[in-house]
Amino acid sequence: MKFGFFDDPNREYVITTPKTPLPWINYLGSTAFFSLISNTCGGYSFYKDAKLLRLTRYRYNNIPNDEGGRYYYIKEGDTVWNPGWMPVKTELDSYECRHGMGYSRFTSVKNGLEASLLAFVPLNDNCEVNQIKFTNKTSEKKSFTLFSYIEFCLWNAMDDMTNYQRNLNTGEVEVIGSAIYHKTEYRERRNHFAVYSVNTPVDGFDTSRDEFLGAYRGVTDPQVVEEGKSHDSITSGWYPIGSHQINVELEPGETKSFIFVLGYCENPKDEKFTAPNVINKKPADELLAKYQTDEQVDAALAALKANWEDLLSKFTVKSDEEKLDRMVNIWNQYQCMVTFNMSRSASYYESGIGRGMGFRDSCQDLLGFVHLIPERARERIIDIASTQFPDGSAYHQYQPLTKKGNADIGSGFNDDPMWLVACVSAYIRETGDTTILDEMVPFDNDESTAVPLLEHLKRSFDYIVNHKGPHKLPLIGRADWNDCLNLNCFSEQPGESFQTFGPSEGPVAESVFIAGMFVKYGKEYADLCEFIGKQDEADRARSEVSAMNDAILKDGWDGDWFVRAYDAYGHKVGSKECEEGQIYIEPQGFCVLAGVGVESGEAKKALDSVKEKLDSKYGIVLLQPPYTKYHVELGEISSYPPGYKENAGIFCHNNPWVSCAETVIGRGNRAFEIYRKTCPAYIEDISEIHCTEPYVYSQMIAGKDAHFFGQAKNSWLTGTAAWTFVNVSQYILGVVPTLKGLSIDPCIPAEMGTKFTMTRKYREGVYNITVENDNKVEKGVAKLIVDGKELTGTTVVPYEKGKTEYNVTVVMG
């Protein structure tokens, strides 16, 4: 069942009913100011950090779902309604929500009055712009009243939800004309404030939530709206809000427009006030002046769309597979950019309070966006590397505002170090910029310890070399990529965090997954060293990689698949020897991805075992059989009911690893089969089962052992976005940046037809690529023709500095 449709020419998903299975959201913002907006206008806004600089309040797990947002109440006679349906939920005569690239547009009609609401965050300003247009579709004059409504957060979102004995006494505002200034705590330590304004004189306002709503009422039935008249309330403590009243009259066919702006403003500390306790409004005046007319809004929206046009033109495909093209050209890359901005911090499942930016998360995300914004990828790499410790380990998370490591979570996640190698390698292969390796980068943000970035990579590599267990496999620490496999935890009391409880290290528990990572990214580290002339280090790295490869085949192989780990007792995890959890997905994908067992046959056996034991109609489950009892030696993974999250859920993040691995052994049909099962565009028809948005990936889908098999959770902010784009662009379509040029070596299904084209911007050049496959083979390049000249024995188009266009034909066979 569908709840909308894709509008590919406009790069929009069009939602045709507000009653979607879950809130279907979009992200507004590109650099510093961000908003989340749902298909019913729910959500919130923040500046840079969703925890520390939250502008508007949102309560997760509200009943009814998704209550709280930017609301516009329209009162015409006794009828009250909203353009986004919520919160009043008056039945609308028509409704449409269009989620686009950085903007959303809502168009609704009630009793012949059309309301069209456009919401977006401009490219270079710290604000959300809401333009609402009313059109009288009838033959009679219409009179109605518009009430705006937002609820301010008291800046620190965690403190705002917990410290009531203090913060219910701190709320302060100023109101000047049509502008409401939220200045809570501005008198003391803050030099920032929020402004909420509209570009027309108002007929009333409110800044007190209690006054606006009335006693024992909610946003569904505000007293002020029912009365039809604002109270002109000035809040003092309690709950600050922003609300404007505008009385509107429309002649038949007439349209009127109103522009609301919610902005974040800062002042230098010595310029905070213009009079005692009167804030300096200059930055707000300058901001609001930019959005006073429809022409200004139109220009800002056009600039936003042009920015996305440029970004999304860097990789495009045109094939017989419409849904593939849609995801590659629009939604997958869009999600990669959103995930770059947010990491895992702010979604409808992540409150923006607890996680900040993840070390491993941000490194993996970079794989999906480095081709779009290489200069910002460079900055992100330096931020990430600066949280590393001198021994090569790292803080598992850092706060985006301070860029300091999160001590509450700490370190001990032993896959983190190698992800730094992965993202630096991806950046250099994309850009050719080896100067980043000379950049001086501190450890633990202590500038006195700064060393070249290349030394950070060496410390990452050597952390694995120096932390091995009895089988010469890497020690797992607190966890590896799977944060719920806690082999050193042994937690027996409720309420203890599996990720921070117990020792961060143990002398026995080992990870075959990290071993596979070490082989793959150890090779890339060696290639980088060789590329910049450090042959001795390259040789040393390759020797260590070879030894790890041997260790995997000796003690990480279980006969038909790769073992997942060894626990703190030295027992196998993910083995035929186990009663539950006999086979896991991660090492099957990543070890083959690294090339382990490809030539000797283990790789094919492992992937065949995945298909036999882990596959399902909605994707590959993480393990089988699921855990039905709590295993203290395994930790959180066994705490979930069977089929959910890491306990045999379909973890969409690692499905691409298996798809990539299938291309390594040349099976394009199987690789594409895996890709399709979790790809949103291909499962739009089952939205009533899948529940989350049909235009972006989710972290997890309930597995075949779950009661709600096929139901997704945790959409938008997931490593699935980056890894699926890597899978489809580099492994299936086969366009791979290398240190010496662009390699083109597709591994595709028969349904791709006999010809498809791609455009890839790479360094200074635009590569116009035509792939011909008359024989419908799955993999293999028979000819590579570049600008009319056939190259032999290679899939790599040599990079020529300064060349701006390449015409490439790949003949498969």
Residue, then its C-alpha position, 0 to 999 in steps of 0.5 A: m500500500k502506498f501513501g504517496f508517490f515519487d516525483d522524480p523531475n522535481r526530486e520530491y516525494v509527494i505524500t497524499t494523506p497525513k495518516t502515514p504509518l509513522p511520521w514521514i520526515n524531511y531535514l531542512g538545513s545545510t551547514a549550521f541551522f537545522s530543522l526536522i519537519s514531518n508530513t504533519c508539520g511536527g519537529y524542531s529546530f536547532y543551531k549546530d548542536a541538537k542538545l546544547l542549542r535547541l531552539t524549539r521544544y519537542r517531546y519524543n514518544n508523545i501521545p498522540n504521535d508527533e505532537g509539537g512543531r511549527y503550527y498554523y491554526i486557521k480559524e474561519g467561523d467555527t472551523v479550525w484547521n491546520p495546513g499539515w492536519m496536525p494538531v487539530k486533525t480537522e478533516l481536510d478537503s484535500y492535502e498534499c505534502r511534498h518533501g524535497m531537497g532541503y524543503s517541504r511544501f504543504t498544500s491543503v484546502k478546507n471550505g474553499l480556502e487553500a493554504s500552501l506552506l513552504a518550509f526551508v532553511p536558506l543556504n547561508d542564514n541561521c533560520e527557518v523560513n515559513q512562507i504561507k500563502f492563502t488563496n480564496k477558491t470560492s466566489e465569495k469574500k472570506s474572512f478568517t484568523l491565522f494563529s502561528y505557534i512554536e514552543f521555545c526550548l530552554w536551549n539545553a534540551m536535556d536540562d529543559m526536560t529534567n531541571y524543572q525546579r530551575n528552568l520553570n523560573t528562567g523564561e524571558v522574552e521581548v516583543i517588538g512589533s511583529a518580532i518575538y525574541h526568546k532571551t532566556e538565560y541571555r542576561e547571564r552566560r549566553n550571548h545568543f537568542a532566538v527570534y520568531s517574526v512575521n513580515t506584517p503587522v499583527d493583530g495580537f501575540d502570545t508568549s506564554r504557553d499557559e495563556f495560549l493553551g488555557a488550563y488543562r488544554g493542549v495544542t489540539d484545542p488552544q483557548v486563544v484559538e477557540e476565542g479567536k483573540s490573542h491575549d498579548s501575554i508576556t511570559s515570565g518563567w514557565y513556558p515561553i512560546g511564540s504566537h502571532q494573530i493575523n486577521v485576513e480577508l480575501e476577495p474571490g480568487e485573491t492570494k495573500s502571503f505571509i513570511f514567518v522566520l525563526g532565527y538564531c542570533e549571536n552578539p559579541k559578549d561586549e555588545k549584548f545589550t543596547a540598554p539594561n536588559v534590552i538585547n542588541k537586536k542588530p543581528a536579528d534585524e539584518l536576518l529578518a530584512k532578508y526575508q520580507t518579500d516573496e521575491q526574497v523567499d523565491a530567490a533563497l529557495a532557488a539558490l537552495k535548489a541550485n545547490w542541490e542540483d550541483l551536488l546531485s550532478k556529481f554522480t548520475v546513472k540512466s538505465d532501464e531500472e527507474k527505481l535504481d536511477r531514482m535512488v542513485n540520482i536523488w534520494n540515496q545521495y540526499q540521505c548521505m548528505v543529511t547523515f553527514n550533517m547529523s551523524r546519529s544525533a537528531s532524528y525521530y528516533e535519536s533525540g539529539i541529546g545522547r550521542g553526538m557525532g560517532f567516531r566510526d559513524s562519521c568515518q563510514d558516513l564520509l564514504g558516501f559523501v566525499h565525492l559531493i563535498p570533498e572540502r568539508a570531508r577534509e574538515r570532518i577528517i581532521d575533527i575525527a582524528s583530533t579525538q584519537f588517543p596516542d595509542g591509536s584508540a579513540y573516543h567513540q563519540y564527540q560533540p559537534l559544537t565543542k568537537k571534544g570527545n564524549a568522556d561518558i562513552g569513552s573508548g574501547f570500541n576496537d574497530d574505531p581505529m581502522w575506520l579512520v584509515a578507511c575514510v582518509s583512504a577514501y578522501i585521497r582516492e577521491t581527491g588526490d590530495t595527499t597533503i592532508l597526510d602532512e596536516m598537523v593533528p592533535f591527540d585528544n584535542d591537545e594541540s601540544t601533541a599534534v603530529p602529521l595525520l599519517e602518524h595517526l593512521k600508523r597508530s590506528f594500524d598499530y593499535i590492531v597489531n598490538h592488541k591481538g588475542p590467543h588466535k592472533l585475531p584482534l581483541i574486541g574491547r568493549a565492542d566492535w562494529n556491533d555495539c551490542l556484542n559485549l564480550n567483556c561486559f558480563s552485566e547482570q543488573p538492569g540499568e547498566s549500560f552494556q557499552t560502558f559497564g565492565p572492563s573496556e578490554g579483555p585478554v581473550a575476546e577476539s573479533v573476526f570482523i575487525a580482522g576482516m576490516f584490518v585486511k581490507y583497510g590495511k591494504e589501503y594503508a599500505d597502498l597510501c604509504e607506497f603512493i607517497g614513497k614510504q615503501d618500507e612502511a608499505d611492506r611492513a603493513r602488507s606483512e601484517v595484513s598477510a598474517m591476519n589473513d592467515a589467522i582468519l583462515k586458520d581460526g576464523w573459519d568454521g567449515d562453511w562460514f566465518v566465525r564471528a568472534y571468540d568470547a571471554y572464555g575463548h569459546k566461538v561465537g557464530s559457529k556450528e558449535c553454538e546452540e544459538g547464534q550459529i552464523y552472523i552476517e558481518p564477517q561473511g560480508f566483510c571478510v569476502l569484501a577484504g578478499v579473504g578466501v576468494e581464491s581458495g573457495e571459502a568466500k563462495k561457501a560463506l556467501d552461499s551459507v548466508k543465502e541459505k541460513l540468513d536470507s529472507k524476503y525483506g533482507i538478510v538477518l544479522l544472525q541465526p538462530p536468534y537468542t531466546k535467553y540472555h547470555v551474560e557472556l554476550g551482552e546486549i545482543s541477547s537482550y532483544p526479543p528474537g528478530y529485533k535489532e541485533n538479535a536476528g533483525i535485518f540490520c540494513h547497514n550490513n546488508p550492503w557488505v554482503s552485496c558488495a562481497e557478491t560482486v567480489i566473486g562476480r555474482g551480479n544477479r545476487a548482489f542486485e537481489i540483496y540491494r533491492k530487498t532493503c532499497p526504499a524505492y523497491i519496497e514502496d508498495i509495502s509501506e503499510i508493513h515497512c512503516t518508515e519513509p519509502y524514500v530513505y533507508s532505515q537502520m533496522i527491519a524486524g527479522k523473520d523471527a519477529h512478530f512484526f516481520g518487515q517493519a522498519k525502525n530508525s530511519w534516516l540517520t544510519g550508516t546504511a545510507a553511505w554503505t548502500f551508496v558505496n555498494v551501488s555506485q562502486y560495486i554494482l555500477g562499478v565506478v571506483p576512485t583509485l589513487k591513479g584514476l577512476s576504475i570502471d568495472p560493473c557487476i550487474p544483473a541481467e535486468m539492467g539491459t544491454k546498455f546504461t550510461m553514467t556521469r561522474k565528476y572526479r577531481e577536475g574532470v567529468y566522465n561520460i560513461t557508457v556501459e555496453n553489455d550485449n551478452k548480458v554478463e554479470k561481470g568482466v570488462a572486455k574493452l575499455i575505450v577512453d576518448g576513442k583509444e582502447l586501453t588493454g589489461t585495465t579497468v582504470v581510466p588514468y587520471e590526467k591533471g587538468k583534463t576536464e572531460y573524458n568520454v568512456t565506453v566500457v564493453m562488458g564480456 
